[in-house]
Amino acid sequence: MRKLKRAAVAGIGLLAFSGIAAGAAQAAPAVHQGEDLVFPGTTIEDCQAHGDELQAQGKIVGYACMVNEGGTVSVTPYYND
């Protein structure tokens, strides 16, 4: 009987923690990925400079970078929904 009570208390605690985590995830602002923006550049630092500039201007909320062949870089922008 004692083991059953402990299991029930542990289960309730786990459910409560899961509910808190789910609530925090829902409170985070949603973002969506935009189409890649291509800029001149040859290094990841070039790409980050373009991404940082867009973010500083408030046009995007985040980004990912990729160096392309042919002297260009791609910034994948993320926007708030």
Jmol script that loads the backbone (N, CA, C; Angstrom):
load data "model"
ATOM      1  N   MET A   1       0.825  -1.186   0.000  1.00  0.00           N
ATOM      2  CA  MET A   1       0.000   0.000   0.000  1.00  0.00           C
ATOM      3  C   MET A   1       0.874   1.257   0.000  1.00  0.00           C
ATOM      4  N   ARG A   2       1.965   1.190   0.760  1.00  0.00           N
ATOM      5  CA  ARG A   2       2.853   2.340   0.838  1.00  0.00           C
ATOM      6  C   ARG A   2       3.496   2.627  -0.524  1.00  0.00           C
ATOM      7  N   LYS A   3       3.880   1.572  -1.257  1.00  0.00           N
ATOM      8  CA  LYS A   3       4.484   1.738  -2.573  1.00  0.00           C
ATOM      9  C   LYS A   3       3.486   2.365  -3.546  1.00  0.00           C
ATOM     10  N   LEU A   4       2.240   1.967  -3.423  1.00  0.00           N
ATOM     11  CA  LEU A   4       1.196   2.511  -4.296  1.00  0.00           C
ATOM     12  C   LEU A   4       1.015   4.012  -4.039  1.00  0.00           C
ATOM     13  N   LYS A   5       1.062   4.428  -2.781  1.00  0.00           N
ATOM     14  CA  LYS A   5       0.929   5.845  -2.448  1.00  0.00           C
ATOM     15  C   LYS A   5       2.109   6.633  -2.997  1.00  0.00           C
ATOM     16  N   ARG A   6       3.324   6.095  -2.853  1.00  0.00           N
ATOM     17  CA  ARG A   6       4.505   6.786  -3.379  1.00  0.00           C
ATOM     18  C   ARG A   6       4.413   6.931  -4.892  1.00  0.00           C
ATOM     19  N   ALA A   7       3.986   5.881  -5.551  1.00  0.00           N
ATOM     20  CA  ALA A   7       3.862   5.923  -7.003  1.00  0.00           C
ATOM     21  C   ALA A   7       2.822   6.965  -7.424  1.00  0.00           C
ATOM     22  N   ALA A   8       1.735   7.040  -6.683  1.00  0.00           N
ATOM     23  CA  ALA A   8       0.692   8.011  -7.002  1.00  0.00           C
ATOM     24  C   ALA A   8       1.210   9.430  -6.802  1.00  0.00           C
ATOM     25  N   VAL A   9       1.920   9.676  -5.721  1.00  0.00           N
ATOM     26  CA  VAL A   9       2.475  11.010  -5.450  1.00  0.00           C
ATOM     27  C   VAL A   9       3.503  11.366  -6.516  1.00  0.00           C
ATOM     28  N   ALA A  10       4.357  10.419  -6.879  1.00  0.00           N
ATOM     29  CA  ALA A  10       5.360  10.675  -7.925  1.00  0.00           C
ATOM     30  C   ALA A  10       4.676  10.951  -9.254  1.00  0.00           C
ATOM     31  N   GLY A  11       3.630  10.209  -9.563  1.00  0.00           N
ATOM     32  CA  GLY A  11       2.892  10.418 -10.816  1.00  0.00           C
ATOM     33  C   GLY A  11       2.232  11.779 -10.871  1.00  0.00           C
ATOM     34  N   ILE A  12       1.646  12.204  -9.767  1.00  0.00           N
ATOM     35  CA  ILE A  12       1.001  13.519  -9.706  1.00  0.00           C
ATOM     36  C   ILE A  12       2.044  14.622  -9.865  1.00  0.00           C
ATOM     37  N   GLY A  13       3.198  14.452  -9.217  1.00  0.00           N
ATOM     38  CA  GLY A  13       4.275  15.438  -9.350  1.00  0.00           C
ATOM     39  C   GLY A  13       4.768  15.532 -10.774  1.00  0.00           C
ATOM     40  N   LEU A  14       4.885  14.407 -11.446  1.00  0.00           N
ATOM     41  CA  LEU A  14       5.329  14.393 -12.837  1.00  0.00           C
ATOM     42  C   LEU A  14       4.316  15.084 -13.737  1.00  0.00           C
ATOM     43  N   LEU A  15       3.028  14.829 -13.521  1.00  0.00           N
ATOM     44  CA  LEU A  15       1.993  15.483 -14.315  1.00  0.00           C
ATOM     45  C   LEU A  15       1.997  16.995 -14.082  1.00  0.00           C
ATOM     46  N   ALA A  16       2.191  17.414 -12.850  1.00  0.00           N
ATOM     47  CA  ALA A  16       2.219  18.845 -12.547  1.00  0.00           C
ATOM     48  C   ALA A  16       3.406  19.498 -13.239  1.00  0.00           C
ATOM     49  N   PHE A  17       4.569  18.866 -13.206  1.00  0.00           N
ATOM     50  CA  PHE A  17       5.758  19.402 -13.854  1.00  0.00           C
ATOM     51  C   PHE A  17       5.549  19.468 -15.363  1.00  0.00           C
ATOM     52  N   SER A  18       4.945  18.462 -15.953  1.00  0.00           N
ATOM     53  CA  SER A  18       4.670  18.459 -17.386  1.00  0.00           C
ATOM     54  C   SER A  18       3.744  19.604 -17.757  1.00  0.00           C
ATOM     55  N   GLY A  19       2.771  19.885 -16.925  1.00  0.00           N
ATOM     56  CA  GLY A  19       1.847  20.982 -17.179  1.00  0.00           C
ATOM     57  C   GLY A  19       2.544  22.326 -17.140  1.00  0.00           C
ATOM     58  N   ILE A  20       3.475  22.484 -16.228  1.00  0.00           N
ATOM     59  CA  ILE A  20       4.233  23.735 -16.147  1.00  0.00           C
ATOM     60  C   ILE A  20       5.085  23.900 -17.398  1.00  0.00           C
ATOM     61  N   ALA A  21       5.742  22.832 -17.830  1.00  0.00           N
ATOM     62  CA  ALA A  21       6.584  22.897 -19.026  1.00  0.00           C
ATOM     63  C   ALA A  21       5.745  23.207 -20.262  1.00  0.00           C
ATOM     64  N   ALA A  22       4.582  22.617 -20.367  1.00  0.00           N
ATOM     65  CA  ALA A  22       3.705  22.872 -21.514  1.00  0.00           C
ATOM     66  C   ALA A  22       3.220  24.312 -21.501  1.00  0.00           C
ATOM     67  N   GLY A  23       2.914  24.849 -20.334  1.00  0.00           N
ATOM     68  CA  GLY A  23       2.477  26.236 -20.229  1.00  0.00           C
ATOM     69  C   GLY A  23       3.582  27.194 -20.631  1.00  0.00           C
ATOM     70  N   ALA A  24       4.810  26.899 -20.249  1.00  0.00           N
ATOM     71  CA  ALA A  24       5.941  27.761 -20.624  1.00  0.00           C
ATOM     72  C   ALA A  24       6.167  27.716 -22.129  1.00  0.00           C
ATOM     73  N   ALA A  25       6.011  26.549 -22.731  1.00  0.00           N
ATOM     74  CA  ALA A  25       6.200  26.426 -24.176  1.00  0.00           C
ATOM     75  C   ALA A  25       5.129  27.215 -24.930  1.00  0.00           C
ATOM     76  N   GLN A  26       3.922  27.239 -24.426  1.00  0.00           N
ATOM     77  CA  GLN A  26       2.852  27.973 -25.084  1.00  0.00           C
ATOM     78  C   GLN A  26       3.036  29.477 -24.925  1.00  0.00           C
ATOM     79  N   ALA A  27       3.701  29.910 -23.870  1.00  0.00           N
ATOM     80  CA  ALA A  27       3.884  31.333 -23.632  1.00  0.00           C
ATOM     81  C   ALA A  27       4.959  31.931 -24.534  1.00  0.00           C
ATOM     82  N   ALA A  28       5.856  31.101 -25.061  1.00  0.00           N
ATOM     83  CA  ALA A  28       6.918  31.601 -25.922  1.00  0.00           C
ATOM     84  C   ALA A  28       6.331  32.101 -27.238  1.00  0.00           C
ATOM     85  N   PRO A  29       6.841  33.234 -27.744  1.00  0.00           N
ATOM     86  CA  PRO A  29       6.304  33.742 -29.002  1.00  0.00           C
ATOM     87  C   PRO A  29       6.620  32.792 -30.150  1.00  0.00           C
ATOM     88  N   ALA A  30       5.667  32.607 -31.034  1.00  0.00           N
ATOM     89  CA  ALA A  30       5.862  31.716 -32.169  1.00  0.00           C
ATOM     90  C   ALA A  30       6.616  32.454 -33.268  1.00  0.00           C
ATOM     91  N   VAL A  31       7.470  31.741 -33.953  1.00  0.00           N
ATOM     92  CA  VAL A  31       8.215  32.310 -35.073  1.00  0.00           C
ATOM     93  C   VAL A  31       8.028  31.423 -36.290  1.00  0.00           C
ATOM     94  N   HIS A  32       8.238  32.018 -37.446  1.00  0.00           N
ATOM     95  CA  HIS A  32       8.214  31.215 -38.661  1.00  0.00           C
ATOM     96  C   HIS A  32       9.439  31.545 -39.506  1.00  0.00           C
ATOM     97  N   GLN A  33       9.830  30.576 -40.294  1.00  0.00           N
ATOM     98  CA  GLN A  33      11.014  30.703 -41.127  1.00  0.00           C
ATOM     99  C   GLN A  33      10.643  31.326 -42.464  1.00  0.00           C
ATOM    100  N   GLY A  34      11.418  32.303 -42.891  1.00  0.00           N
ATOM    101  CA  GLY A  34      11.208  32.919 -44.191  1.00  0.00           C
ATOM    102  C   GLY A  34      12.117  32.299 -45.244  1.00  0.00           C
ATOM    103  N   GLU A  35      11.962  32.759 -46.461  1.00  0.00           N
ATOM    104  CA  GLU A  35      12.818  32.277 -47.539  1.00  0.00           C
ATOM    105  C   GLU A  35      14.221  32.836 -47.370  1.00  0.00           C
ATOM    106  N   ASP A  36      15.221  32.071 -47.830  1.00  0.00           N
ATOM    107  CA  ASP A  36      16.612  32.491 -47.711  1.00  0.00           C
ATOM    108  C   ASP A  36      16.855  33.819 -48.422  1.00  0.00           C
ATOM    109  N   LEU A  37      17.660  34.656 -47.784  1.00  0.00           N
ATOM    110  CA  LEU A  37      18.098  35.924 -48.367  1.00  0.00           C
ATOM    111  C   LEU A  37      19.559  35.750 -48.752  1.00  0.00           C
ATOM    112  N   VAL A  38      19.903  36.032 -49.994  1.00  0.00           N
ATOM    113  CA  VAL A  38      21.254  35.811 -50.500  1.00  0.00           C
ATOM    114  C   VAL A  38      22.004  37.145 -50.557  1.00  0.00           C
ATOM    115  N   PHE A  39      23.219  37.138 -49.995  1.00  0.00           N
ATOM    116  CA  PHE A  39      24.077  38.321 -49.957  1.00  0.00           C
ATOM    117  C   PHE A  39      25.465  37.953 -50.461  1.00  0.00           C
ATOM    118  N   PRO A  40      26.243  38.936 -50.925  1.00  0.00           N
ATOM    119  CA  PRO A  40      27.627  38.645 -51.279  1.00  0.00           C
ATOM    120  C   PRO A  40      28.424  38.314 -50.025  1.00  0.00           C
ATOM    121  N   GLY A  41      29.343  37.377 -50.140  1.00  0.00           N
ATOM    122  CA  GLY A  41      30.194  36.996 -49.019  1.00  0.00           C
ATOM    123  C   GLY A  41      30.801  35.632 -49.252  1.00  0.00           C
ATOM    124  N   THR A  42      31.853  35.329 -48.493  1.00  0.00           N
ATOM    125  CA  THR A  42      32.553  34.052 -48.684  1.00  0.00           C
ATOM    126  C   THR A  42      32.787  33.295 -47.383  1.00  0.00           C
ATOM    127  N   THR A  43      32.437  33.897 -46.236  1.00  0.00           N
ATOM    128  CA  THR A  43      32.676  33.235 -44.952  1.00  0.00           C
ATOM    129  C   THR A  43      31.422  33.272 -44.085  1.00  0.00           C
ATOM    130  N   ILE A  44      31.431  32.455 -43.053  1.00  0.00           N
ATOM    131  CA  ILE A  44      30.305  32.435 -42.116  1.00  0.00           C
ATOM    132  C   ILE A  44      30.215  33.780 -41.386  1.00  0.00           C
ATOM    133  N   GLU A  45      31.373  34.428 -41.187  1.00  0.00           N
ATOM    134  CA  GLU A  45      31.373  35.743 -40.541  1.00  0.00           C
ATOM    135  C   GLU A  45      30.653  36.771 -41.405  1.00  0.00           C
ATOM    136  N   ASP A  46      30.825  36.682 -42.747  1.00  0.00           N
ATOM    137  CA  ASP A  46      30.094  37.569 -43.664  1.00  0.00           C
ATOM    138  C   ASP A  46      28.587  37.361 -43.500  1.00  0.00           C
ATOM    139  N   CYS A  47      28.196  36.094 -43.429  1.00  0.00           N
ATOM    140  CA  CYS A  47      26.776  35.761 -43.280  1.00  0.00           C
ATOM    141  C   CYS A  47      26.241  36.301 -41.951  1.00  0.00           C
ATOM    142  N   GLN A  48      26.992  36.103 -40.890  1.00  0.00           N
ATOM    143  CA  GLN A  48      26.557  36.572 -39.572  1.00  0.00           C
ATOM    144  C   GLN A  48      26.453  38.087 -39.525  1.00  0.00           C
ATOM    145  N   ALA A  49      27.332  38.779 -40.227  1.00  0.00           N
ATOM    146  CA  ALA A  49      27.268  40.244 -40.254  1.00  0.00           C
ATOM    147  C   ALA A  49      25.953  40.700 -40.884  1.00  0.00           C
ATOM    148  N   HIS A  50      25.548  40.047 -41.974  1.00  0.00           N
ATOM    149  CA  HIS A  50      24.269  40.394 -42.607  1.00  0.00           C
ATOM    150  C   HIS A  50      23.097  40.050 -41.686  1.00  0.00           C
ATOM    151  N   GLY A  51      23.139  38.866 -41.069  1.00  0.00           N
ATOM    152  CA  GLY A  51      22.077  38.459 -40.151  1.00  0.00           C
ATOM    153  C   GLY A  51      21.977  39.376 -38.948  1.00  0.00           C
ATOM    154  N   ASP A  52      23.134  39.746 -38.382  1.00  0.00           N
ATOM    155  CA  ASP A  52      23.144  40.658 -37.228  1.00  0.00           C
ATOM    156  C   ASP A  52      22.566  42.023 -37.598  1.00  0.00           C
ATOM    157  N   GLU A  53      22.893  42.488 -38.802  1.00  0.00           N
ATOM    158  CA  GLU A  53      22.373  43.791 -39.245  1.00  0.00           C
ATOM    159  C   GLU A  53      20.849  43.763 -39.373  1.00  0.00           C
ATOM    160  N   LEU A  54      20.321  42.712 -39.985  1.00  0.00           N
ATOM    161  CA  LEU A  54      18.867  42.583 -40.129  1.00  0.00           C
ATOM    162  C   LEU A  54      18.189  42.504 -38.763  1.00  0.00           C
ATOM    163  N   GLN A  55      18.814  41.777 -37.851  1.00  0.00           N
ATOM    164  CA  GLN A  55      18.243  41.626 -36.513  1.00  0.00           C
ATOM    165  C   GLN A  55      18.308  42.952 -35.747  1.00  0.00           C
ATOM    166  N   ALA A  56      19.400  43.693 -35.884  1.00  0.00           N
ATOM    167  CA  ALA A  56      19.529  44.981 -35.201  1.00  0.00           C
ATOM    168  C   ALA A  56      18.501  45.984 -35.720  1.00  0.00           C
ATOM    169  N   GLN A  57      18.134  45.875 -36.988  1.00  0.00           N
ATOM    170  CA  GLN A  57      17.129  46.764 -37.571  1.00  0.00           C
ATOM    171  C   GLN A  57      15.712  46.359 -37.178  1.00  0.00           C
ATOM    172  N   GLY A  58      15.572  45.219 -36.514  1.00  0.00           N
ATOM    173  CA  GLY A  58      14.260  44.750 -36.082  1.00  0.00           C
ATOM    174  C   GLY A  58      13.458  44.072 -37.179  1.00  0.00           C
ATOM    175  N   LYS A  59      14.106  43.747 -38.286  1.00  0.00           N
ATOM    176  CA  LYS A  59      13.399  43.114 -39.398  1.00  0.00           C
ATOM    177  C   LYS A  59      13.175  41.621 -39.154  1.00  0.00           C
ATOM    178  N   ILE A  60      14.055  40.993 -38.366  1.00  0.00           N
ATOM    179  CA  ILE A  60      13.939  39.568 -38.063  1.00  0.00           C
ATOM    180  C   ILE A  60      14.204  39.362 -36.577  1.00  0.00           C
ATOM    181  N   VAL A  61      13.811  38.177 -36.061  1.00  0.00           N
ATOM    182  CA  VAL A  61      14.047  37.880 -34.648  1.00  0.00           C
ATOM    183  C   VAL A  61      15.151  36.844 -34.457  1.00  0.00           C
ATOM    184  N   GLY A  62      15.615  36.258 -35.539  1.00  0.00           N
ATOM    185  CA  GLY A  62      16.682  35.280 -35.495  1.00  0.00           C
ATOM    186  C   GLY A  62      17.039  34.867 -36.910  1.00  0.00           C
ATOM    187  N   TYR A  63      18.117  34.093 -37.037  1.00  0.00           N
ATOM    188  CA  TYR A  63      18.528  33.675 -38.372  1.00  0.00           C
ATOM    189  C   TYR A  63      19.450  32.470 -38.298  1.00  0.00           C
ATOM    190  N   ALA A  64      19.624  31.830 -39.443  1.00  0.00           N
ATOM    191  CA  ALA A  64      20.606  30.770 -39.620  1.00  0.00           C
ATOM    192  C   ALA A  64      21.433  31.143 -40.839  1.00  0.00           C
ATOM    193  N   CYS A  65      22.680  30.685 -40.887  1.00  0.00           N
ATOM    194  CA  CYS A  65      23.586  31.063 -41.971  1.00  0.00           C
ATOM    195  C   CYS A  65      24.105  29.854 -42.739  1.00  0.00           C
ATOM    196  N   MET A  66      24.414  30.118 -44.017  1.00  0.00           N
ATOM    197  CA  MET A  66      25.033  29.103 -44.852  1.00  0.00           C
ATOM    198  C   MET A  66      25.906  29.804 -45.889  1.00  0.00           C
ATOM    199  N   VAL A  67      27.105  29.267 -46.108  1.00  0.00           N
ATOM    200  CA  VAL A  67      28.003  29.794 -47.135  1.00  0.00           C
ATOM    201  C   VAL A  67      27.756  29.013 -48.413  1.00  0.00           C
ATOM    202  N   ASN A  68      27.523  29.725 -49.503  1.00  0.00           N
ATOM    203  CA  ASN A  68      27.256  29.106 -50.803  1.00  0.00           C
ATOM    204  C   ASN A  68      28.507  29.149 -51.672  1.00  0.00           C
ATOM    205  N   GLU A  69      28.480  28.378 -52.725  1.00  0.00           N
ATOM    206  CA  GLU A  69      29.539  28.476 -53.727  1.00  0.00           C
ATOM    207  C   GLU A  69      29.304  29.737 -54.551  1.00  0.00           C
ATOM    208  N   GLY A  70      30.344  30.265 -55.134  1.00  0.00           N
ATOM    209  CA  GLY A  70      30.183  31.409 -56.015  1.00  0.00           C
ATOM    210  C   GLY A  70      30.200  32.755 -55.316  1.00  0.00           C
ATOM    211  N   GLY A  71      30.689  32.812 -54.086  1.00  0.00           N
ATOM    212  CA  GLY A  71      30.842  34.093 -53.412  1.00  0.00           C
ATOM    213  C   GLY A  71      29.576  34.674 -52.820  1.00  0.00           C
ATOM    214  N   THR A  72      28.641  33.822 -52.405  1.00  0.00           N
ATOM    215  CA  THR A  72      27.434  34.319 -51.743  1.00  0.00           C
ATOM    216  C   THR A  72      27.204  33.559 -50.442  1.00  0.00           C
ATOM    217  N   VAL A  73      26.423  34.186 -49.579  1.00  0.00           N
ATOM    218  CA  VAL A  73      25.983  33.549 -48.329  1.00  0.00           C
ATOM    219  C   VAL A  73      24.473  33.652 -48.257  1.00  0.00           C
ATOM    220  N   SER A  74      23.849  32.704 -47.583  1.00  0.00           N
ATOM    221  CA  SER A  74      22.390  32.707 -47.408  1.00  0.00           C
ATOM    222  C   SER A  74      22.052  32.888 -45.937  1.00  0.00           C
ATOM    223  N   VAL A  75      21.190  33.862 -45.678  1.00  0.00           N
ATOM    224  CA  VAL A  75      20.668  34.085 -44.336  1.00  0.00           C
ATOM    225  C   VAL A  75      19.227  33.572 -44.340  1.00  0.00           C
ATOM    226  N   THR A  76      18.948  32.607 -43.478  1.00  0.00           N
ATOM    227  CA  THR A  76      17.585  32.108 -43.328  1.00  0.00           C
ATOM    228  C   THR A  76      16.946  32.893 -42.192  1.00  0.00           C
ATOM    229  N   PRO A  77      16.000  33.786 -42.501  1.00  0.00           N
ATOM    230  CA  PRO A  77      15.423  34.644 -41.476  1.00  0.00           C
ATOM    231  C   PRO A  77      14.298  33.961 -40.701  1.00  0.00           C
ATOM    232  N   TYR A  78      14.126  34.364 -39.456  1.00  0.00           N
ATOM    233  CA  TYR A  78      13.003  33.922 -38.625  1.00  0.00           C
ATOM    234  C   TYR A  78      12.241  35.161 -38.177  1.00  0.00           C
ATOM    235  N   TYR A  79      10.932  35.126 -38.366  1.00  0.00           N
ATOM    236  CA  TYR A  79      10.044  36.247 -38.060  1.00  0.00           C
ATOM    237  C   TYR A  79       9.067  35.850 -36.957  1.00  0.00           C
ATOM    238  N   ASN A  80       8.647  36.833 -36.148  1.00  0.00           N
ATOM    239  CA  ASN A  80       7.565  36.592 -35.190  1.00  0.00           C
ATOM    240  C   ASN A  80       6.263  36.389 -35.945  1.00  0.00           C
ATOM    241  N   ASP A  81       5.422  35.523 -35.433  1.00  0.00           N
ATOM    242  CA  ASP A  81       4.102  35.316 -36.036  1.00  0.00           C
ATOM    243  C   ASP A  81       3.170  36.412 -35.636  1.00  0.00           C
TER     244      ASP A  81
END
end "model"
wireframe off; spacefill off
backbone 0.3
color backbone group
